[in-house]
């Protein structure tokens, strides 16, 4: 009976150690993410625009609305979302903007727009032109 008691005690000790180790490692990863909340949270977008479009980002979903001109080309294969846009008010910002026109954030995510960021791209050229940008948060 004594060997069984030792085995049971060792098993409980190991099980207890594993139980306490899980929250510690979860806490560590939460601390690492809290240190840099923007780590990997962005969308890199590229597409050929003729006219004006609006690009909406909600969570990880990207939608294009053509305001004027023809449809966008090549955008479906040329965007990448890293992370997700959280369902809380925050400020998004444009980085690495390139193209012969204007690219601007027209809506910041908040409760009124269901936490959606909207970027307007306007091409000032008479034909299609490539635009690129990174929207980060």
C-alpha positions as CSV (number, residue, x, y, z in Angstrom):
1,X,0.0,0.0,0.0
2,X,2.8,2.4,0.7
3,X,4.3,2.2,-2.8
4,X,0.8,3.0,-4.2
5,X,0.6,6.1,-1.8
6,X,4.0,7.3,-3.1
7,X,2.9,6.9,-6.7
8,X,-0.3,8.7,-6.1
9,X,1.4,11.5,-4.3
10,X,4.0,11.9,-7.1
11,X,1.2,11.9,-9.7
12,X,-0.8,14.5,-7.8
13,X,2.3,16.7,-7.4
14,X,3.0,16.4,-11.2
15,X,-0.6,17.2,-12.0
16,X,-0.6,20.1,-9.6
17,X,2.6,21.5,-11.2
18,X,1.1,21.3,-14.7
19,X,-2.0,23.0,-13.6
20,X,-0.1,25.9,-12.1
21,X,2.2,26.1,-15.1
22,X,-0.6,26.7,-17.6
23,X,-1.8,30.0,-16.2
24,X,1.7,31.3,-15.8
25,X,2.5,30.7,-19.5
26,X,-0.8,32.3,-20.5
27,X,0.0,35.3,-18.4
28,X,3.5,35.6,-20.0
29,X,2.0,35.6,-23.5
30,X,-0.6,38.2,-22.5
31,X,2.2,40.3,-21.1
32,X,4.2,40.0,-24.3
33,X,1.2,41.1,-26.4
34,X,0.4,43.9,-24.0
35,X,4.0,45.2,-24.5
36,X,3.3,45.8,-28.2
37,X,-0.4,45.8,-28.9
38,X,0.2,46.7,-32.6
39,X,2.4,43.7,-33.2
40,X,1.3,42.4,-36.6
41,X,-2.0,44.3,-36.6
42,X,-2.4,45.8,-40.1
43,X,-3.7,45.4,-43.6
44,X,-1.4,45.9,-46.6
45,X,-3.5,46.7,-49.6
46,X,-2.6,47.1,-53.3
47,X,-4.8,47.5,-56.4
48,X,-5.4,49.4,-59.6
49,X,-7.9,52.2,-59.2
50,X,-9.8,54.2,-61.8
51,X,-11.8,56.9,-60.0
52,X,-12.7,56.7,-56.3
53,X,-13.2,53.7,-54.1
54,X,-13.8,53.1,-50.4
55,X,-12.1,50.2,-48.6
56,X,-13.9,49.0,-45.4
57,X,-12.2,46.8,-42.8
58,X,-14.2,45.2,-40.1
59,X,-12.6,42.5,-37.9
60,X,-10.7,40.6,-40.8
61,X,-13.3,41.3,-43.5
62,X,-12.3,43.7,-46.4
63,X,-14.9,45.2,-48.7
64,X,-14.6,47.5,-51.7
65,X,-17.2,50.0,-52.7
66,X,-16.7,51.8,-56.1
67,X,-17.8,55.4,-55.6
68,X,-16.9,56.5,-59.1
69,X,-15.1,55.0,-62.1
70,X,-14.7,51.4,-63.0
71,X,-14.2,48.4,-60.8
72,X,-10.9,47.8,-59.0
73,X,-8.4,45.4,-60.6
74,X,-6.0,43.0,-58.9
75,X,-7.0,44.0,-55.4
76,X,-8.4,40.5,-54.3
77,X,-5.0,38.9,-54.7
78,X,-3.1,41.9,-53.4
79,X,-4.2,42.5,-49.8
80,X,-3.1,40.8,-46.6
81,X,-4.7,41.3,-43.2
82,X,-2.5,40.5,-40.2
83,X,-4.3,40.3,-36.8
84,X,-7.8,41.6,-36.7
85,X,-9.5,45.0,-36.1
86,X,-11.0,44.7,-32.6
87,X,-14.6,45.6,-31.8
88,X,-13.7,48.7,-29.7
89,X,-13.0,52.3,-30.5
90,X,-9.4,52.9,-31.6
91,X,-7.4,55.0,-34.1
92,X,-6.1,53.5,-37.3
93,X,-3.4,55.2,-39.3
94,X,-2.0,55.1,-42.9
95,X,1.6,54.2,-43.6
96,X,3.6,53.6,-46.8
97,X,1.1,55.3,-49.1
98,X,1.9,55.3,-52.8
99,X,-0.2,56.3,-55.8
100,X,-1.0,59.3,-58.0
101,X,-3.9,60.6,-55.9
102,X,-5.2,60.8,-52.4
103,X,-5.6,58.0,-49.8
104,X,-7.3,59.0,-46.5
105,X,-9.0,57.5,-43.5
106,X,-12.6,58.7,-43.7
107,X,-14.0,56.7,-40.7
108,X,-12.3,55.5,-37.6
109,X,-13.7,52.4,-36.0
110,X,-16.3,53.2,-33.3
111,X,-19.7,51.9,-32.1
112,X,-21.7,54.1,-34.6
113,X,-20.1,52.3,-37.6
114,X,-19.9,48.8,-36.0
115,X,-16.2,49.2,-35.5
116,X,-15.3,49.6,-39.2
117,X,-12.4,51.5,-40.6
118,X,-13.0,53.1,-44.0
119,X,-10.2,54.3,-46.4
120,X,-11.0,56.4,-49.4
121,X,-8.7,56.1,-52.5
122,X,-9.1,58.7,-55.2
123,X,-7.1,58.5,-58.5
124,X,-6.4,61.9,-60.0
125,X,-5.1,60.4,-63.3
126,X,-7.3,59.8,-66.4
127,X,-6.6,56.1,-66.4
128,X,-6.1,53.3,-63.9
129,X,-3.1,53.6,-61.6
130,X,-1.7,51.4,-58.8
131,X,-2.1,52.4,-55.2
132,X,-0.5,50.9,-52.2
133,X,-0.8,51.5,-48.5
134,X,-0.7,49.9,-45.0
135,X,-3.5,50.6,-42.5
136,X,-2.1,49.9,-39.0
137,X,-3.6,50.0,-35.6
